[in-house]
Amino acid sequence: MATLVVQDLPVYGEALDPVVFTAADVAGDAFDNAEDVVLWVKFGAAPSGNVVVEGALAGDSGRDGTVVITSGASEQHMCGPFKGSNFNEGGQVSLTYPSGITDITVAVLRYTKG
């Protein structure tokens, strides 16, 4: 399992550095969650399955938190932020993918107020 780097977005109209995408790891991925991040998923021309954001039952929201991101070829999706009581496992959000995953990349972004 790989730990994804949380990339900070600029504030007040500053130029955005190129977003770095990482190939989905067949063993899964995780990223630090301070409830201020979003996940950006890019599906390539021949994606092999879904991205699952693992959740946990949270009494305050009445939902389990698990999110399944499905897509067709060459689509992109963003989701988040991720409420800690719904998604955190030791302060991290966990992602799982189908075995043999191909052609899916992910990036984690955070907007920090200046």
KOLGU-4560 file (N, C-alpha, C; in nm, 3 decimals, padded with zeros to 5 digits):
<recs>
<n_xx: 00.085 n_yy: -00.118 n_zz: 00.000 ca_xx: 00.000 ca_yy: 00.000 ca_zz: 00.000 c_xx: 00.089 c_yy: 00.123 c_zz: 00.000 mol: A seq: 1 type: MET>
<n_xx: 00.056 n_yy: 00.217 n_zz: -00.087 ca_xx: 00.133 ca_yy: 00.340 ca_zz: -00.097 c_xx: 00.061 c_yy: 00.452 c_zz: -00.024 mol: A seq: 2 type: ALA>
<n_xx: 00.140 n_yy: 00.544 n_zz: 00.031 ca_xx: 00.084 ca_yy: 00.665 ca_zz: 00.092 c_xx: 00.098 c_yy: 00.778 c_zz: -00.008 mol: A seq: 3 type: THR>
<n_xx: -00.015 n_yy: 00.833 n_zz: -00.049 ca_xx: -00.015 ca_yy: 00.941 ca_zz: -00.147 c_xx: 00.023 c_yy: 01.073 c_zz: -00.081 mol: A seq: 4 type: LEU>
<n_xx: 00.096 n_yy: 01.156 n_zz: -00.153 ca_xx: 00.135 ca_yy: 01.288 ca_zz: -00.104 c_xx: 00.018 c_yy: 01.384 c_zz: -00.124 mol: A seq: 5 type: VAL>
<n_xx: -00.015 n_yy: 01.458 n_zz: -00.019 ca_xx: -00.119 ca_yy: 01.561 ca_zz: -00.027 c_xx: -00.054 c_yy: 01.686 c_zz: -00.085 mol: A seq: 6 type: VAL>
<n_xx: -00.107 n_yy: 01.734 n_zz: -00.197 ca_xx: -00.052 ca_yy: 01.850 ca_zz: -00.267 c_xx: -00.132 c_yy: 01.974 c_zz: -00.232 mol: A seq: 7 type: GLN>
<n_xx: -00.063 n_yy: 02.081 n_zz: -00.195 ca_xx: -00.130 ca_yy: 02.205 ca_zz: -00.157 c_xx: -00.159 c_yy: 02.292 c_zz: -00.279 mol: A seq: 8 type: ASP>
<n_xx: -00.284 n_yy: 02.338 n_zz: -00.287 ca_xx: -00.324 ca_yy: 02.431 ca_zz: -00.392 c_xx: -00.286 c_yy: 02.572 c_zz: -00.349 mol: A seq: 9 type: LEU>
<n_xx: -00.250 n_yy: 02.659 n_zz: -00.443 ca_xx: -00.215 ca_yy: 02.796 ca_zz: -00.407 c_xx: -00.339 c_yy: 02.876 c_zz: -00.365 mol: A seq: 10 type: PRO>
<n_xx: -00.314 n_yy: 02.985 n_zz: -00.295 ca_xx: -00.423 ca_yy: 03.072 ca_zz: -00.251 c_xx: -00.418 c_yy: 03.205 c_zz: -00.324 mol: A seq: 11 type: VAL>
<n_xx: -00.531 n_yy: 03.272 n_zz: -00.328 ca_xx: -00.544 ca_yy: 03.407 ca_zz: -00.381 c_xx: -00.495 c_yy: 03.422 c_zz: -00.524 mol: A seq: 12 type: TYR>
<n_xx: -00.531 n_yy: 03.329 n_zz: -00.610 ca_xx: -00.503 ca_yy: 03.343 ca_zz: -00.752 c_xx: -00.361 c_yy: 03.315 c_zz: -00.795 mol: A seq: 13 type: GLY>
<n_xx: -00.280 n_yy: 03.257 n_zz: -00.707 ca_xx: -00.144 ca_yy: 03.223 ca_zz: -00.746 c_xx: -00.147 c_yy: 03.111 c_zz: -00.849 mol: A seq: 14 type: GLU>
<n_xx: -00.040 n_yy: 03.099 n_zz: -00.926 ca_xx: -00.033 ca_yy: 02.997 ca_zz: -01.030 c_xx: -00.033 c_yy: 02.857 c_zz: -00.969 mol: A seq: 15 type: ALA>
<n_xx: -00.105 n_yy: 02.767 n_zz: -01.031 ca_xx: -00.113 ca_yy: 02.629 ca_zz: -00.986 c_xx: 00.001 c_yy: 02.549 c_zz: -01.047 mol: A seq: 16 type: LEU>
<n_xx: 00.081 n_yy: 02.488 n_zz: -00.960 ca_xx: 00.185 ca_yy: 02.398 ca_zz: -01.010 c_xx: 00.118 c_yy: 02.279 c_zz: -01.075 mol: A seq: 17 type: ASP>
<n_xx: 00.187 n_yy: 02.213 n_zz: -01.166 ca_xx: 00.126 ca_yy: 02.092 ca_zz: -01.224 c_xx: 00.090 c_yy: 01.993 c_zz: -01.114 mol: A seq: 18 type: PRO>
<n_xx: -00.030 n_yy: 01.939 n_zz: -01.122 ca_xx: -00.075 ca_yy: 01.838 ca_zz: -01.027 c_xx: -00.005 c_yy: 01.708 c_zz: -01.064 mol: A seq: 19 type: VAL>
<n_xx: 00.050 n_yy: 01.640 n_zz: -00.963 ca_xx: 00.120 ca_yy: 01.514 ca_zz: -00.985 c_xx: 00.023 c_yy: 01.399 c_zz: -00.959 mol: A seq: 20 type: VAL>
<n_xx: 00.002 n_yy: 01.316 n_zz: -01.058 ca_xx: -00.085 ca_yy: 01.199 ca_zz: -01.045 c_xx: 00.002 c_yy: 01.075 c_zz: -01.026 mol: A seq: 21 type: PHE>
<n_xx: -00.048 n_yy: 00.983 n_zz: -00.946 ca_xx: 00.022 ca_yy: 00.859 ca_zz: -00.915 c_xx: -00.063 c_yy: 00.742 c_zz: -00.964 mol: A seq: 22 type: THR>
<n_xx: 00.003 n_yy: 00.644 n_zz: -01.024 ca_xx: -00.069 ca_yy: 00.524 ca_zz: -01.068 c_xx: -00.128 c_yy: 00.454 c_zz: -00.947 mol: A seq: 23 type: ALA>
<n_xx: -00.253 n_yy: 00.410 n_zz: -00.959 ca_xx: -00.318 ca_yy: 00.337 ca_zz: -00.851 c_xx: -00.238 c_yy: 00.211 c_zz: -00.819 mol: A seq: 24 type: ALA>
<n_xx: -00.214 n_yy: 00.186 n_zz: -00.690 ca_xx: -00.138 ca_yy: 00.070 ca_zz: -00.644 c_xx: -00.232 c_yy: -00.047 c_zz: -00.622 mol: A seq: 25 type: ASP>
<n_xx: -00.204 n_yy: -00.161 n_zz: -00.683 ca_xx: -00.291 ca_yy: -00.277 ca_zz: -00.671 c_xx: -00.314 c_yy: -00.316 c_zz: -00.525 mol: A seq: 26 type: VAL>
<n_xx: -00.221 n_yy: -00.283 n_zz: -00.436 ca_xx: -00.237 ca_yy: -00.314 ca_zz: -00.293 c_xx: -00.321 c_yy: -00.209 c_zz: -00.221 mol: A seq: 27 type: ALA>
<n_xx: -00.358 n_yy: -00.102 n_zz: -00.291 ca_xx: -00.436 ca_yy: 00.006 ca_zz: -00.231 c_xx: -00.349 c_yy: 00.126 c_zz: -00.203 mol: A seq: 28 type: GLY>
<n_xx: -00.412 n_yy: 00.236 n_zz: -00.172 ca_xx: -00.343 ca_yy: 00.361 ca_zz: -00.138 c_xx: -00.409 c_yy: 00.421 c_zz: -00.015 mol: A seq: 29 type: ASP>
<n_xx: -00.340 n_yy: 00.516 n_zz: 00.046 ca_xx: -00.395 ca_yy: 00.590 ca_zz: 00.160 c_xx: -00.339 c_yy: 00.732 c_zz: 00.155 mol: A seq: 30 type: ALA>
<n_xx: -00.409 n_yy: 00.823 n_zz: 00.222 ca_xx: -00.357 ca_yy: 00.960 ca_zz: 00.234 c_xx: -00.403 c_yy: 01.020 c_zz: 00.365 mol: A seq: 31 type: PHE>
<n_xx: -00.321 n_yy: 01.115 n_zz: 00.416 ca_xx: -00.354 ca_yy: 01.182 ca_zz: 00.541 c_xx: -00.479 c_yy: 01.266 c_zz: 00.522 mol: A seq: 32 type: ASP>
<n_xx: -00.564 n_yy: 01.264 n_zz: 00.625 ca_xx: -00.691 ca_yy: 01.334 ca_zz: 00.616 c_xx: -00.708 c_yy: 01.430 c_zz: 00.733 mol: A seq: 33 type: ASN>
<n_xx: -00.713 n_yy: 01.558 n_zz: 00.701 ca_xx: -00.745 ca_yy: 01.659 ca_zz: 00.801 c_xx: -00.878 c_yy: 01.724 c_zz: 00.766 mol: A seq: 34 type: ALA>
<n_xx: -00.959 n_yy: 01.651 n_zz: 00.691 ca_xx: -01.092 ca_yy: 01.695 ca_zz: 00.648 c_xx: -01.088 c_yy: 01.815 c_zz: 00.554 mol: A seq: 35 type: GLU>
<n_xx: -00.972 n_yy: 01.840 n_zz: 00.493 ca_xx: -00.960 ca_yy: 01.953 ca_zz: 00.401 c_xx: -00.901 c_yy: 01.912 c_zz: 00.266 mol: A seq: 36 type: ASP>
<n_xx: -00.914 n_yy: 01.785 n_zz: 00.232 ca_xx: -00.855 ca_yy: 01.735 ca_zz: 00.108 c_xx: -00.962 c_yy: 01.678 c_zz: 00.015 mol: A seq: 37 type: VAL>
<n_xx: -00.930 n_yy: 01.678 n_zz: -00.114 ca_xx: -01.016 ca_yy: 01.615 ca_zz: -00.213 c_xx: -00.932 c_yy: 01.517 c_zz: -00.295 mol: A seq: 38 type: VAL>
<n_xx: -00.999 n_yy: 01.415 n_zz: -00.345 ca_xx: -00.936 ca_yy: 01.314 ca_zz: -00.427 c_xx: -00.974 c_yy: 01.339 c_zz: -00.573 mol: A seq: 39 type: LEU>
<n_xx: -00.874 n_yy: 01.338 n_zz: -00.660 ca_xx: -00.896 ca_yy: 01.356 ca_zz: -00.803 c_xx: -00.856 c_yy: 01.224 c_zz: -00.870 mol: A seq: 40 type: TRP>
<n_xx: -00.949 n_yy: 01.164 n_zz: -00.941 ca_xx: -00.925 ca_yy: 01.035 ca_zz: -01.005 c_xx: -00.936 c_yy: 01.053 c_zz: -01.156 mol: A seq: 41 type: VAL>
<n_xx: -00.833 n_yy: 01.005 n_zz: -01.227 ca_xx: -00.834 ca_yy: 01.009 ca_zz: -01.373 c_xx: -00.836 c_yy: 00.866 c_zz: -01.425 mol: A seq: 42 type: LYS>
<n_xx: -00.939 n_yy: 00.837 n_zz: -01.503 ca_xx: -00.951 ca_yy: 00.707 ca_zz: -01.568 c_xx: -00.893 c_yy: 00.720 c_zz: -01.708 mol: A seq: 43 type: PHE>
<n_xx: -00.805 n_yy: 00.629 n_zz: -01.748 ca_xx: -00.744 ca_yy: 00.635 ca_zz: -01.879 c_xx: -00.835 c_yy: 00.578 c_zz: -01.987 mol: A seq: 44 type: GLY>
<n_xx: -00.777 n_yy: 00.549 n_zz: -02.102 ca_xx: -00.853 ca_yy: 00.500 ca_zz: -02.216 c_xx: -00.912 c_yy: 00.361 c_zz: -02.193 mol: A seq: 45 type: ALA>
<n_xx: -00.847 n_yy: 00.282 n_zz: -02.106 ca_xx: -00.896 ca_yy: 00.146 ca_zz: -02.080 c_xx: -00.889 c_yy: 00.113 c_zz: -01.931 mol: A seq: 46 type: ALA>
<n_xx: -00.966 n_yy: 00.186 n_zz: -01.847 ca_xx: -00.961 ca_yy: 00.159 ca_zz: -01.704 c_xx: -01.016 c_yy: 00.021 c_zz: -01.672 mol: A seq: 47 type: PRO>
<n_xx: -00.960 n_yy: -00.041 n_zz: -01.567 ca_xx: -00.997 ca_yy: -00.179 ca_zz: -01.538 c_xx: -01.094 c_yy: -00.197 c_zz: -01.422 mol: A seq: 48 type: SER>
<n_xx: -01.142 n_yy: -00.090 n_zz: -01.361 ca_xx: -01.235 ca_yy: -00.109 ca_zz: -01.251 c_xx: -01.267 c_yy: 00.018 c_zz: -01.176 mol: A seq: 49 type: GLY>
<n_xx: -01.319 n_yy: 00.001 n_zz: -01.056 ca_xx: -01.364 ca_yy: 00.112 ca_zz: -00.973 c_xx: -01.261 c_yy: 00.151 c_zz: -00.869 mol: A seq: 50 type: ASN>
<n_xx: -01.274 n_yy: 00.272 n_zz: -00.820 ca_xx: -01.196 ca_yy: 00.319 ca_zz: -00.706 c_xx: -01.292 c_yy: 00.323 c_zz: -00.588 mol: A seq: 51 type: VAL>
<n_xx: -01.254 n_yy: 00.262 n_zz: -00.476 ca_xx: -01.338 ca_yy: 00.258 ca_zz: -00.357 c_xx: -01.270 c_yy: 00.338 c_zz: -00.246 mol: A seq: 52 type: VAL>
<n_xx: -01.339 n_yy: 00.440 n_zz: -00.196 ca_xx: -01.293 ca_yy: 00.516 ca_zz: -00.081 c_xx: -01.357 c_yy: 00.450 c_zz: 00.040 mol: A seq: 53 type: VAL>
<n_xx: -01.275 n_yy: 00.385 n_zz: 00.122 ca_xx: -01.326 ca_yy: 00.305 ca_zz: 00.234 c_xx: -01.381 c_yy: 00.395 c_zz: 00.344 mol: A seq: 54 type: GLU>
<n_xx: -01.499 n_yy: 00.362 n_zz: 00.392 ca_xx: -01.563 ca_yy: 00.440 ca_zz: 00.497 c_xx: -01.593 c_yy: 00.356 c_zz: 00.619 mol: A seq: 55 type: GLY>
<n_xx: -01.641 n_yy: 00.423 n_zz: 00.720 ca_xx: -01.680 ca_yy: 00.357 ca_zz: 00.845 c_xx: -01.814 c_yy: 00.413 c_zz: 00.889 mol: A seq: 56 type: ALA>
<n_xx: -01.893 n_yy: 00.332 n_zz: 00.957 ca_xx: -02.023 ca_yy: 00.377 ca_zz: 01.005 c_xx: -02.005 c_yy: 00.494 c_zz: 01.101 mol: A seq: 57 type: LEU>
<n_xx: -02.077 n_yy: 00.599 n_zz: 01.075 ca_xx: -02.068 ca_yy: 00.718 ca_zz: 01.160 c_xx: -02.208 c_yy: 00.755 c_zz: 01.209 mol: A seq: 58 type: ALA>
<n_xx: -02.229 n_yy: 00.750 n_zz: 01.338 ca_xx: -02.359 ca_yy: 00.778 ca_zz: 01.396 c_xx: -02.409 c_yy: 00.919 c_zz: 01.371 mol: A seq: 59 type: GLY>
<n_xx: -02.316 n_yy: 01.014 n_zz: 01.356 ca_xx: -02.357 ca_yy: 01.153 ca_zz: 01.339 c_xx: -02.411 c_yy: 01.182 c_zz: 01.200 mol: A seq: 60 type: ASP>
<n_xx: -02.384 n_yy: 01.094 n_zz: 01.103 ca_xx: -02.430 ca_yy: 01.122 ca_zz: 00.968 c_xx: -02.530 c_yy: 01.019 c_zz: 00.917 mol: A seq: 61 type: SER>
<n_xx: -02.532 n_yy: 00.901 n_zz: 00.981 ca_xx: -02.624 ca_yy: 00.797 ca_zz: 00.938 c_xx: -02.584 c_yy: 00.726 c_zz: 00.810 mol: A seq: 62 type: GLY>
<n_xx: -02.461 n_yy: 00.747 n_zz: 00.764 ca_xx: -02.415 ca_yy: 00.677 ca_zz: 00.644 c_xx: -02.281 c_yy: 00.612 c_zz: 00.673 mol: A seq: 63 type: ARG>
<n_xx: -02.245 n_yy: 00.515 n_zz: 00.590 ca_xx: -02.123 ca_yy: 00.441 ca_zz: 00.618 c_xx: -01.998 c_yy: 00.505 c_zz: 00.562 mol: A seq: 64 type: ASP>
<n_xx: -02.010 n_yy: 00.605 n_zz: 00.478 ca_xx: -01.894 ca_yy: 00.676 ca_zz: 00.427 c_xx: -01.832 c_yy: 00.617 c_zz: 00.303 mol: A seq: 65 type: GLY>
<n_xx: -01.851 n_yy: 00.488 n_zz: 00.278 ca_xx: -01.788 ca_yy: 00.428 ca_zz: 00.162 c_xx: -01.840 c_yy: 00.492 c_zz: 00.034 mol: A seq: 66 type: THR>
<n_xx: -01.745 n_yy: 00.526 n_zz: -00.056 ca_xx: -01.779 ca_yy: 00.587 ca_zz: -00.183 c_xx: -01.717 c_yy: 00.502 c_zz: -00.293 mol: A seq: 67 type: VAL>
<n_xx: -01.795 n_yy: 00.468 n_zz: -00.395 ca_xx: -01.744 ca_yy: 00.394 ca_zz: -00.510 c_xx: -01.743 c_yy: 00.489 c_zz: -00.629 mol: A seq: 68 type: VAL>
<n_xx: -01.625 n_yy: 00.506 n_zz: -00.688 ca_xx: -01.611 ca_yy: 00.595 ca_zz: -00.803 c_xx: -01.597 c_yy: 00.508 c_zz: -00.927 mol: A seq: 69 type: ILE>
<n_xx: -01.697 n_yy: 00.515 n_zz: -01.014 ca_xx: -01.693 ca_yy: 00.438 ca_zz: -01.138 c_xx: -01.687 c_yy: 00.535 c_zz: -01.254 mol: A seq: 70 type: THR>
<n_xx: -01.632 n_yy: 00.490 n_zz: -01.363 ca_xx: -01.619 ca_yy: 00.581 ca_zz: -01.474 c_xx: -01.601 c_yy: 00.506 c_zz: -01.605 mol: A seq: 71 type: SER>
<n_xx: -01.628 n_yy: 00.576 n_zz: -01.710 ca_xx: -01.598 ca_yy: 00.526 ca_zz: -01.842 c_xx: -01.459 c_yy: 00.573 c_zz: -01.883 mol: A seq: 72 type: GLY>
<n_xx: -01.420 n_yy: 00.537 n_zz: -01.999 ca_xx: -01.288 ca_yy: 00.570 ca_zz: -02.051 c_xx: -01.265 c_yy: 00.721 c_zz: -02.056 mol: A seq: 73 type: ALA>
<n_xx: -01.147 n_yy: 00.760 n_zz: -02.013 ca_xx: -01.097 ca_yy: 00.898 ca_zz: -02.022 c_xx: -01.178 c_yy: 01.000 c_zz: -01.944 mol: A seq: 74 type: SER>
<n_xx: -01.248 n_yy: 00.957 n_zz: -01.839 ca_xx: -01.321 ca_yy: 01.051 ca_zz: -01.754 c_xx: -01.239 c_yy: 01.085 c_zz: -01.630 mol: A seq: 75 type: GLU>
<n_xx: -01.277 n_yy: 01.195 n_zz: -01.565 ca_xx: -01.212 ca_yy: 01.238 ca_zz: -01.442 c_xx: -01.320 c_yy: 01.268 c_zz: -01.339 mol: A seq: 76 type: GLN>
<n_xx: -01.290 n_yy: 01.237 n_zz: -01.212 ca_xx: -01.385 ca_yy: 01.263 ca_zz: -01.104 c_xx: -01.310 c_yy: 01.318 c_zz: -00.983 mol: A seq: 77 type: HIS>
<n_xx: -01.377 n_yy: 01.405 n_zz: -00.910 ca_xx: -01.323 ca_yy: 01.455 ca_zz: -00.784 c_xx: -01.426 c_yy: 01.426 c_zz: -00.675 mol: A seq: 78 type: MET>
<n_xx: -01.378 n_yy: 01.394 n_zz: -00.555 ca_xx: -01.468 ca_yy: 01.377 ca_zz: -00.442 c_xx: -01.397 c_yy: 01.420 c_zz: -00.315 mol: A seq: 79 type: CYS>
<n_xx: -01.477 n_yy: 01.449 n_zz: -00.213 ca_xx: -01.425 ca_yy: 01.498 ca_zz: -00.087 c_xx: -01.484 c_yy: 01.634 c_zz: -00.061 mol: A seq: 80 type: GLY>
<n_xx: -01.448 n_yy: 01.699 n_zz: 00.046 ca_xx: -01.357 ca_yy: 01.652 ca_zz: 00.151 c_xx: -01.417 c_yy: 01.534 c_zz: 00.227 mol: A seq: 81 type: PRO>
<n_xx: -01.333 n_yy: 01.470 n_zz: 00.308 ca_xx: -01.369 ca_yy: 01.347 ca_zz: 00.376 c_xx: -01.378 c_yy: 01.368 c_zz: 00.527 mol: A seq: 82 type: PHE>
<n_xx: -01.500 n_yy: 01.367 n_zz: 00.578 ca_xx: -01.523 ca_yy: 01.386 ca_zz: 00.721 c_xx: -01.455 c_yy: 01.275 c_zz: 00.800 mol: A seq: 83 type: LYS>
<n_xx: -01.377 n_yy: 01.312 n_zz: 00.899 ca_xx: -01.298 ca_yy: 01.215 ca_zz: 00.975 c_xx: -01.380 c_yy: 01.103 c_zz: 01.035 mol: A seq: 84 type: GLY>
<n_xx: -01.497 n_yy: 01.133 n_zz: 01.088 ca_xx: -01.578 ca_yy: 01.029 ca_zz: 01.151 c_xx: -01.633 c_yy: 00.928 c_zz: 01.050 mol: A seq: 85 type: SER>
<n_xx: -01.632 n_yy: 00.963 n_zz: 00.922 ca_xx: -01.681 ca_yy: 00.873 ca_zz: 00.818 c_xx: -01.568 c_yy: 00.796 c_zz: 00.748 mol: A seq: 86 type: ASN>
<n_xx: -01.448 n_yy: 00.852 n_zz: 00.746 ca_xx: -01.346 ca_yy: 00.795 ca_zz: 00.660 c_xx: -01.213 c_yy: 00.760 c_zz: 00.726 mol: A seq: 87 type: PHE>
<n_xx: -01.177 n_yy: 00.821 n_zz: 00.837 ca_xx: -01.043 ca_yy: 00.802 ca_zz: 00.891 c_xx: -01.017 c_yy: 00.665 c_zz: 00.951 mol: A seq: 88 type: ASN>
<n_xx: -00.903 n_yy: 00.609 n_zz: 00.914 ca_xx: -00.847 ca_yy: 00.492 ca_zz: 00.978 c_xx: -00.710 c_yy: 00.535 c_zz: 01.026 mol: A seq: 89 type: GLU>
<n_xx: -00.696 n_yy: 00.567 n_zz: 01.154 ca_xx: -00.568 ca_yy: 00.615 ca_zz: 01.203 c_xx: -00.527 c_yy: 00.746 c_zz: 01.140 mol: A seq: 90 type: GLY>
<n_xx: -00.625 n_yy: 00.832 n_zz: 01.107 ca_xx: -00.594 ca_yy: 00.962 ca_zz: 01.048 c_xx: -00.578 c_yy: 00.960 c_zz: 00.897 mol: A seq: 91 type: GLY>
<n_xx: -00.603 n_yy: 00.846 n_zz: 00.835 ca_xx: -00.588 ca_yy: 00.836 ca_zz: 00.691 c_xx: -00.716 c_yy: 00.785 c_zz: 00.624 mol: A seq: 92 type: GLN>
<n_xx: -00.731 n_yy: 00.823 n_zz: 00.498 ca_xx: -00.836 ca_yy: 00.770 ca_zz: 00.413 c_xx: -00.774 c_yy: 00.658 c_zz: 00.331 mol: A seq: 93 type: VAL>
<n_xx: -00.842 n_yy: 00.545 n_zz: 00.323 ca_xx: -00.792 ca_yy: 00.430 ca_zz: 00.248 c_xx: -00.867 c_yy: 00.413 c_zz: 00.116 mol: A seq: 94 type: SER>
<n_xx: -00.791 n_yy: 00.380 n_zz: 00.012 ca_xx: -00.847 ca_yy: 00.354 ca_zz: -00.120 c_xx: -00.818 c_yy: 00.210 c_zz: -00.157 mol: A seq: 95 type: LEU>
<n_xx: -00.916 n_yy: 00.144 n_zz: -00.217 ca_xx: -00.893 ca_yy: 00.010 ca_zz: -00.270 c_xx: -00.933 c_yy: 00.008 c_zz: -00.416 mol: A seq: 96 type: THR>
<n_xx: -00.872 n_yy: -00.086 n_zz: -00.486 ca_xx: -00.892 ca_yy: -00.101 ca_zz: -00.630 c_xx: -00.911 c_yy: -00.249 c_zz: -00.661 mol: A seq: 97 type: TYR>
<n_xx: -00.967 n_yy: -00.279 n_zz: -00.777 ca_xx: -00.980 ca_yy: -00.421 ca_zz: -00.813 c_xx: -00.843 c_yy: -00.481 c_zz: -00.844 mol: A seq: 98 type: PRO>
<n_xx: -00.831 n_yy: -00.613 n_zz: -00.830 ca_xx: -00.704 ca_yy: -00.677 ca_zz: -00.864 c_xx: -00.677 c_yy: -00.656 c_zz: -01.013 mol: A seq: 99 type: SER>
<n_xx: -00.552 n_yy: -00.641 n_zz: -01.048 ca_xx: -00.516 ca_yy: -00.620 ca_zz: -01.187 c_xx: -00.549 c_yy: -00.482 c_zz: -01.238 mol: A seq: 100 type: GLY>
<n_xx: -00.561 n_yy: -00.385 n_zz: -01.148 ca_xx: -00.599 ca_yy: -00.249 ca_zz: -01.187 c_xx: -00.501 c_yy: -00.191 c_zz: -01.289 mol: A seq: 101 type: ILE>
<n_xx: -00.555 n_yy: -00.126 n_zz: -01.388 ca_xx: -00.472 ca_yy: -00.058 ca_zz: -01.488 c_xx: -00.539 c_yy: 00.072 c_zz: -01.529 mol: A seq: 102 type: THR>
<n_xx: -00.457 n_yy: 00.165 n_zz: -01.574 ca_xx: -00.503 ca_yy: 00.287 ca_zz: -01.639 c_xx: -00.587 c_yy: 00.378 c_zz: -01.549 mol: A seq: 103 type: ASP>
<n_xx: -00.555 n_yy: 00.381 n_zz: -01.420 ca_xx: -00.620 ca_yy: 00.472 ca_zz: -01.327 c_xx: -00.510 c_yy: 00.543 c_zz: -01.248 mol: A seq: 104 type: ILE>
<n_xx: -00.518 n_yy: 00.677 n_zz: -01.243 ca_xx: -00.423 ca_yy: 00.755 ca_zz: -01.164 c_xx: -00.500 c_yy: 00.842 c_zz: -01.066 mol: A seq: 105 type: THR>
<n_xx: -00.433 n_yy: 00.878 n_zz: -00.956 ca_xx: -00.498 ca_yy: 00.954 ca_zz: -00.850 c_xx: -00.407 c_yy: 01.066 c_zz: -00.800 mol: A seq: 106 type: VAL>
<n_xx: -00.470 n_yy: 01.171 n_zz: -00.749 ca_xx: -00.398 ca_yy: 01.281 ca_zz: -00.685 c_xx: -00.483 c_yy: 01.329 c_zz: -00.568 mol: A seq: 107 type: ALA>
<n_xx: -00.418 n_yy: 01.378 n_zz: -00.463 ca_xx: -00.487 ca_yy: 01.431 ca_zz: -00.345 c_xx: -00.447 c_yy: 01.577 c_zz: -00.331 mol: A seq: 108 type: VAL>
<n_xx: -00.548 n_yy: 01.663 n_zz: -00.321 ca_xx: -00.526 ca_yy: 01.809 ca_zz: -00.317 c_xx: -00.585 c_yy: 01.869 c_zz: -00.191 mol: A seq: 109 type: LEU>
<n_xx: -00.518 n_yy: 01.974 n_zz: -00.141 ca_xx: -00.567 ca_yy: 02.046 ca_zz: -00.023 c_xx: -00.562 c_yy: 02.196 c_zz: -00.053 mol: A seq: 110 type: ARG>
<n_xx: -00.671 n_yy: 02.263 n_zz: -00.020 ca_xx: -00.676 ca_yy: 02.409 ca_zz: -00.027 c_xx: -00.651 c_yy: 02.463 c_zz: 00.112 mol: A seq: 111 type: TYR>
<n_xx: -00.548 n_yy: 02.543 n_zz: 00.124 ca_xx: -00.514 ca_yy: 02.601 ca_zz: 00.253 c_xx: -00.539 c_yy: 02.751 c_zz: 00.246 mol: A seq: 112 type: THR>
<n_xx: -00.617 n_yy: 02.802 n_zz: 00.339 ca_xx: -00.643 ca_yy: 02.945 ca_zz: 00.344 c_xx: -00.515 c_yy: 03.018 c_zz: 00.381 mol: A seq: 113 type: LYS>
<n_xx: -00.491 n_yy: 03.130 n_zz: 00.315 ca_xx: -00.367 ca_yy: 03.204 ca_zz: 00.336 c_xx: -00.372 c_yy: 03.297 c_zz: 00.453 mol: A seq: 114 type: GLY>
</recs>
